[in-house]
Amino acid sequence: MVHFKAFTMTGMVGALLFATLGCESKTDPSQPESSTGATESPLTDDVLASLSQEDRALAAAQQGLCPVSGEPLGSMGPPVKVTVEGRDAFVCCEGCIDELKNNFAKYKEKLPEA
């Protein structure tokens, strides 16, 4: 019985962390796959159209990935612009904003040069 309780607590903690971050992978099976088996970037022209010209370049320079979750920008809707310590960055969703702000030192290496 003790092992079951420990397993249940571990599962609950994991679920809470996942829910707190707010990110989840939303793979679209209708997206074509490349010859390497990877799906194409969801950072499409439609998603980019919602960003300013300057922000499009920044999102592309960020190599299309959220520095917090590692998810492709655009996979959860338009990327969210965040300014931390004078640097602009994009995250995949609003759930990643606080994590980026609170732990910027951990993620700043993943961002393009200022």
Sequence and secondary structure as in RCSB ss.txt:
>XXXX:A:sequence
MVHFKAFTMTGMVGALLFATLGCESKTDPSQPESSTGATESPLTDDVLASLSQEDRALAAAQQGLCPVSGEPLGS
MGPPVKVTVEGRDAFVCCEGCIDELKNNFAKYKEKLPEA
>XXXX:A:secstr
 HHHHHHHHHHHHHHHHHHHH       TTS B TTS B  S  HHHHHTS HHHHHHHHHTTTB TTT  BTTT
TSS EEEEETTEEEEESSGGGHHHHHHTHHHHGGGS   
